[in-house]
Every structure is written in C-alpha cells, then in structure tokens.
Amino acid sequence: MILKGNLFSQELEMETSISILSSDNKDSAPYRVIYLLHGLCGRSGDWIDYTMLPVFAKEYNAIFIMPEVARSFYSDMKFGLNYFTYITEELPQICKKTFNISQEKKDTYIIGASMGGYGALKCALSKPENYNTCCAFSSPCLFLKDDLERSNGALKFRELYGESLFNDFQAIFGEDIQWNSKDDVIELARRLSKKTNKPRIYLSCGKDDFLLNDNRRYYKILKDLDYDIEFNELEGNHNWQYFNETLEHSLKYCFPKDK
C-alpha cells in the first residue's frame, strides 16, 4: 500500500504533506514503524520515487512514515515552525491512531539521509525512549559547534556556506546563528552515553562523499562512548544511487531476523 496526501498538524498550524508505504501485513500483529526522513532539498515522496523502497518493504512487516519538514533540519525553529516537536511527538500519535502500529519502542525505528540523517540522530538521541534503532546516511552538521565557531559569526557563515544555508540557519538558530546543545548530536550523545536506553545506531557514508571524514570521526566518538553502533562505507557519493543501496543495508541491520 502506498498513500500520498496531507494531514493537518496542530503543532505546525497548517496542512503538511506525508507519504506512507506499508508491506503486506499477513496477520493481525501491529506493524513495526519506520520514520523515514528526507534531505535538505527534498520532500515526503522522495524515498518512494527515487529508491527501491517499495521492493525492499515487501521483506518486512513494517510501515514507513515519510513526513515533510522543508529546510528546517528537523528543528523547532527560532523563526519558523516546530518541526522537531511535530516529528517526535505529534506525528507518532496521529499515525498510531490511524494505523495498526506497535506502541513499543522495540518496534520503532528512524532513518534519514543527508539533512534527514542529522534529523534521525537528533530525534533518536533526544528521545531515546522512543526509538529502537537510528540509521543515518551521509549526515551533515555532526560537528555543529566546530562549524559555527569556525564561521566566527553570521557574516562569515554566509561567506563559507552560501546565502541559502545562511538564511536557513538564521531561521533555525536565530539571527546570530548561535550554537545550542539541544541541536548538537555530539552533545546529545555524550549526555546519553551513561544511560541504559541508548538506541542502536547505523551510520553510513559514500567513499566519494564530501562528508565522509566527518562521518568517520563521529562514528569513532560514539564507539568510544560505548554505543551499539555500526559504520558502513560503500562506493558512492551524496546521491540517490548511494542512498538506495545503503537503505537496503540498513533495513537488514534493523531487521536481521527477517532475512
């Protein structure tokens, strides 16, 4: 089943697009649920349109929920909408009321690519009680504090990263683009490191991706913090060909008993 449409969000105070794909549930057991997040220039339908997700999904008793968050970096924005709260709180409640979805953490997963990879990590590390496993592909902003300090202020940030991202980050972080620990996936991981409810984490990045070194460094940090983590480097770049391949790998990581 593939559904594409809109829902009204009380948190966003507007209609927003959503895509949903489910496998053929052959019994009455609740679906496992995967929240599948799009990238910076994307939309809710990307994973269905640009990958073999409809084929991969046939292997698993699961439902894939694909929301739309514009260029928000899955944040409650300083000058904008509360997309983080929408994704982590309101959307799951809407979906659980509408579909036969498991209420348990062990059956809940979050996956994303590029901006969506960062968003998946932020959601899982902020709300570890909600997610069994987080899969993040080619994630940016892993060293957010370093990036913001290197830019040494809003004007320099514009020179380094361009006008569009400058405008995005001002809307998210405020006019001066100031660091906040709640948006930093290293700080979130450190705070959670001594807890027992840490999510499993799967990271991947293409060998030709400009974000490869950052993803390698981030993997080492989480490994040293004793996370149950896997890092996978495959041939490829920051594109849908790579995301399609690593999506298949990540689903096998999430659901090893199904294979």
Buried (B, 14 or more C-beta within 10 A) or exposed (E): EEEBEEBEBEBBEEEBBBBBBBBEBEEEEBBBBBBBBBBBEBBBBBBBEBBEBBEBBEBBBBBBBBBBBBBBBBBBBBEBBBBBBBBBBBBBEBBBEEBEBBEEBEBBBBBBBBBBBBBBBBBBBBBBEBBBBBBBBBBBBBBBBEBBEEBEEBEBBBEEBEEEBBEBBBBBBBEEBEBBEEBBBBBBBBEBBEEEEBBBBBBBBBEEBEBBEBBEEBBEBBBEBEBEBBBBBBEBBBBBEBBBBBBBBBBBBBBEEEE
